[in-house]
């Protein structure tokens, strides 16, 4: 299995994010991550702009979802994200509904184990 290389676009300027993404893809990066700072600064527009600029690149929306799971995942899917991120420490129901939205909208769901006492178990 070939490793996947993902770049985290943890910037607040959308033009900088697009320029960095273009350079990263030319260098061989596989996936683009709309990082949390970009999502806070630009919201859904950040994901939409990345999708417009890079129609074939997988895009991860790193929302770090803790609640509002279904709605947030739905919004990111409709904006063009291929994957969303839910926190492993989120309530079990939040994780469940993010996964349901993933199935409903055909996007992948990633778990972030940041803050977990056992980083392997999550």
PyMOL commands that set and color helices and strands:
alter all, ss='L'
color gray80, all
select helices_A, chain A and resi 14-26+36-42+44-53+69-79+92-105
alter helices_A, ss='H'
color red, helices_A
select strands_A, chain A and resi 6-9+31-34+58-65+83-87+108-112
alter strands_A, ss='S'
color yellow, strands_A
deselect
rebuild
show_as cartoon
